Amino acid sequence: MKILYIIPDFHHPLVPGSHRHYHFIKELSKRHKITLFSLVQKAVPNAALKEMRTYTQKIHMFSVADVKENTNSRLSKEMQLRETIRQMHEAFRALTLAESFDVVMFHGKILYPLIADCDIPVVIDFCDATSMRLQIQMRHESVRKLPLRFTRYLIAKKNEKNLLRKSDQVAFISARDRSAIVGPGSRLSVVPNGVDLDFWTPKQRRPEPHTIAMTGVMNYQPNEDAAMILIRKIMPVLRQQLENPRLLLIGRSPTPALEKEGALHDDVTVTGFVDDVRPYLEQASVFVAPIYFASGMQNKVLEAMAMNLPVVTTSMVAEGVEINGREELPVVVADEETKFAEEVIRLLNNPDEQQRLGKAGRAFVERHFVWTESAAKFEKMCMDAIAARETAAAR
């Protein structure tokens, strides 16, 4: 197949953000010819670009930063983004007129204008239910921010409806996200993330007693809120009942408020950016993620499970990782903060249960979250989309 692959940011492990389509492109390139069409919102290292060129026939990149340099510097980021998408749309039209493609692989709701009038079969990776996350987030939002959040929610709902109407094939990252958009009982595809099991494997794990950890981009609001809950609500309970508890908050871009809060406590470490989070995870006895508004799949939890770490999290996170209810998820779920602290303490006091949950978690990830298997699902969806168009044309 000749695949025109559209993504809203450059997916590569060296670029902050999602790496989901890096893995799919890498796998699909073994059997198909790929032209990459990427919006670029962060700096792309030369090493990342060099590697992606080995998987693609051609790469077209459209940088928001380039727009800022070439137009009025006072333009808002939103206006810069719109201008970049307009340029992408023009380039997309020109490319598809000049060259034939079998299928468009599309990810990125904000890029819908590119495919709105596209005649090529389109396979859409819907990924997560943005509108669901924004709706939940509004329950936790200040009154001052509610109008902006609600506006974004309405835009997200509109984009989601447009994408569903346009797609020949559509996939979601989890059954929970699929249900939020199209309702329960849908037979649309679920294509989960994978985990690099060679990378996310314990090497010299020596868990320190009473040490808990969470990873993530710390200026992302769900992560920052979870980190604040751990510092303000969970750690005080641990200090009352355990000797020398310790909290590790591992990840780039902590907000000034989080850094200030962490600095008030000797037993809390806010690392900021680190080259490798695995040595920190190997220090922890329990991984914690008290996240209360999220959509999609929390890779941080899958990576911790792959590292043989027992996990305590919320139902909001657990629902994004469940496999259609067919198999019990080997994590501890607690939504109320007092109960969350109790479950963390129970695990910290029970090394045997830590080991049992850790092994079960690793095995669960090995069974259900494999990049090659997820890529194969998208490959079949592309073939099905092409076949359906050919059948319709022959009638």
N, C-alpha and C positions, 0 to 999 in steps of 0.2 A: 504493500500500500504506500501511496504518497500521502503523508499526513502533514497538514498545516496546523501547527501546535500553538495555541494562543494562551498566554498566562499573564497575570496582572503584576508580577514582579519576577525577578530573575531567581529561579529556584536552584540553589546550590548550597552545600554545607558550609562554604566559606562566606556566604551572604546571610546576614541575620534574617530570620523569618521562616516561613514554611519551606521545607525541602521536598514536599510530597511529589511534585512533578519532575524533579531531578531524577528520582528513582524510576519513575515510569518511562521517561525519555531514555534513560540509560538502558532499560530492558527492551523497550520497543525498537530501539535503534538496531538491535541485533538482527531484526527480520524486516524492517521497514525503513523507508526514506523519510526523514523528518526535516521540515523547515520550521524553525522556531521564530515566533512573533511575540516579543516580550516588552511589556511596559517595564521601565526601570525606575524604581523609587529610592534605591540605595546604591551605594558605590559597589561596583562589581570588580573584584580583584582580577588581575590578568590571568592568574592560575585557574580561576573558575571559568573564565571565558575560554581559555585554551582547552580545558577538559571538555566543555560542552560542544566545542567545535568538532571533537572526535565523534560525537554522537549525532551530529546534524549535518545536513547538506548545506544549509545556510542559516545565518542568524540575523534577524532584523530587531534592533533594539531602539526603543523610544524613551528617552530620559526626560523626566519632569525637570531635572536640574538644567538640561539644555534649553528648555523653554524659558526658564527664568533668565538665563544669560542672554537670550536673543530677543527678549521683549521687555516691557516696562517692569523694572524690578519691584515695583509696588503691587504688582498683581498678587492676589491672595494665592495660597497654595491650591485652593479649590479651583480657581480660574486657570492656574497653570496646568492642573491635572486635566481639566476639560479640554484645553487647547492641545495637550499631548494626545488625548484620545481622538480628537478630531483629526490630527495628523496621522495617527495610526489608521483611522478609518479610510482616509484617502489612499494611504499606502496599501492597505488591505485590498481595496477595490482594484488598484492598479496591478497588484501582484496576481490576483485571481483572474484578471482579464488576460494577463501575459502568460500565465502558467496554469496548467491543470493540476488539480489535487483530487484525490479520491474521497477524502473526508477531512473535516475540521475537528480537531480535538480542542475543546474550549473550557477554560477555567477562568473565573473572574467576573463577578456580577457587574462591576463597574464598566466592563468592556462590552456590554451588550450591544451598543450601537454598531460595532464591527460586524456582527452577524445578523442584524435585524433584517437585512434584505439579501442575505446570502442564499444562493441556490445549491450550494454543496451540502451533502449530508453532514449534520452537526451532532457530535457526541459531547454532551455537557457534563462536566464534573461539578455538580452543584456544591459538593463538599458539605459545609455546615449550613444550618438554618440561621442566617444572620438576624432575621426578624424575631425569631424566638429569643435569641440572646439579648437583643435590645429591649424586648418586652419584659423580660425578667429583670434586666438592669434598671428599668424605669421604677421598679418597686423599691430599689435601693438608692435612688437618685434624689438629690436635693431639689426642692421646688424650683430653684433658680435655673437648674439645668434641664428641667423636664421638657420645655418647649423644643429645645434643640434635639434632645433624644427622641422625642415623639416624631419630629420631622424626619429624622434619619430612619426611624421605624417605618414610616409611611413610604419613604423612598425604597427601602429594602423590600417591602411587600410588593410594590409595583415591579421592581426588577425581577423578583422571584416569579411572579406571574408571567412576565414577558418571556423569561427563560423557559419555563415549562411549555409555553405555547410554541416556542421555536424549535425545541429539541426533537431529533429523531431517536436518540437514546439519552437517558439521563441517569446519573448515579449520585448517591449520597454517601457520606463518610460513615454514617451509623444509621441504624433503624430508628433511633430516637429522632434524629434530624429529618429523616424521611417522613415520619409520622407528623412532625410539626408543620411540614409544608403541604403534604398531599393527603394526610389523614391516615388512620390506622388501617391495616389490611392491604396496603399498597404492595404491588409486586415489582415496583421499580427497583433497580439494582442498588445494592449496598457494596461499596468498595472501600474497605478500611485502610488505614495507613499500615505500613509495615514497620518493623524494627530491624536495624542492622545488628543481628545477633552476634556477629564476630566482634563488633565494636562494643556493644553494650553487654559485656560479660565481666564478672568480677575477676580481677587478677590477684590482688593481695588484700582481700577484704578482711579487715580487723576492726569490726564495729566497736566503738567506744560505748561504755555503759551509759544509758540514759541520754543518748544523743539522738536528736531528731533532725530531719532535713527536708527542705523543699527547694526545688529548682524552678527557673522560669525567668522570662523577661520581666523585670520588677517594676517597670513603669506602665505595664499593661494592667488596667484597673482591676480585673478579677484577681490577678496575682498579688498586686499591692494590697488589696483588701484582705486576702488570705494571709499575707505576711503580717499585717497589723493585728489580725485576730490571733495569730500564733503568739505574737509578742505580748499583747494586752490581755488576752483571755485564757490562752492555754498554758503559757509558761508560768504564770502565777500559781496555777493549780499544781503544776509539776513541781515547783519549788517547795510547796507545802508537803508533798508526799514522797519526794525522791531526793536522794543525795546528789548534789551537783549536776542537775540537768543542763543540757546544752542544746541550743537551736542554731542550725546553719541555714542561712538564706542565700542560695547560690544562684547567681545570674546577673546579667548585665543591666545597666540603666536603672539602678534603684533611684527612686525619687528623693529629693532632699528631705521630705517628711519622714520617709522610711529610714534613711540613714540617721537622721536625728533621733528617731525612736529607738533604733537599734543601739546607738551609742550610749544610751542611758543604762544599758545592762551589760555587765561583764560576760554573761553567759549567752549572749546573742551575737552572732557573727553575720554581718551583711557583707558578702565578698565583693560585690560588683562583678565586672567582667573577669572571667578566668579562662585560660586556654583550654582546660579540660575539667569538666565537672565530676568525672568518675572518681578521682582520688578523694573528693569530698564525700561522695555518696558511700564510698567504702568505709568512711569513718562512722557513718550513721547506723543506728540499730533499727530505726523505723523511719519510713518516708511518710510525710504528712501533706495533705492538700485540702484544706478547708475552703474550697471554692464554691461559691453559692450562686453565681450566674456565669454560665458558659454555654457554648454550643460546640458542636463538633466533637472531636476526640482529643483528650489531653495526652499528648505524647509523653509528657513528663512522667505520667503514671506508668505507661507501658515501659518506658526506659528503666524506671526504678524496679518494676517487676522483673525485667530482664536481668537486672543486676542482683537478683535474689533478695531484694529488700521487701519486707512486709509493708503493706500500704494501709493507711487510715485516710479515708476521704469522705466526701459527701455523696448523697444519692445523685445530685446533679452531674457529678463527674462520672460516677459508676454507670449511669444510664448510657453515657456516650461510648462506653467500652464493652457493654454487654453484647453477647452474640445471640440476639433474638430469643433470649430466655432459654436456650437449649442446654446451657451449662452454667453451673454456679460460678460466679465471679469470685476468685480467691483474693478478695480484699475485705477490709473491715469498713463498714459504712456507718457513719454517725452524722446526723444533721444538726442536732442541738449542741451548743458549744460545751456544756457541762458533760454531756455524754461523750463527745469527741475526746475531751481530756481524759475521761475515765478509760476509754478504749486504748488511748496511747499509753497510759500508765499500766494497764493490764498487759499490754504487749511488752513494754520495757521490762516488766518484772517476770517475763516468761520467755527465756531464751529458746526453749523447745518449740513454742508456738511461733516465735519469730522464724525459726529455721523451717518449720512445716509450711508456713504461709509463703516464705521466700521461694522455696522449691516449687510449690504449686503455682506461684505467679510466673516464674520462669517457664514452666511447662505450658502454661496457658498461652503465653505470648508465642512460644514456639509453634503451637498448634494453629493459631488463628491470625497472626499478624506478620505475614511474610510478603515482602515486596514483589517477588516474582509472581506469586499467586494473584496479588491484586492487579499487577500489570497485565496478566493474562485475561482477567475479567474485562479490562478496558479494550484489550485487543479484540476480544470476541464482540464487544459492543460496537466497535468500529466496523467490523466485518458484517455484523447484522444490519447496521444502518445502511451500508452500501448495498447489501443484497435487497433490502426492503425498497430502496429507491429504484433499483434495477427492475424489480418485480412490478412496481407501480407503473414504471415507464413502458413496460412491455404489454400492459393491458390495453 
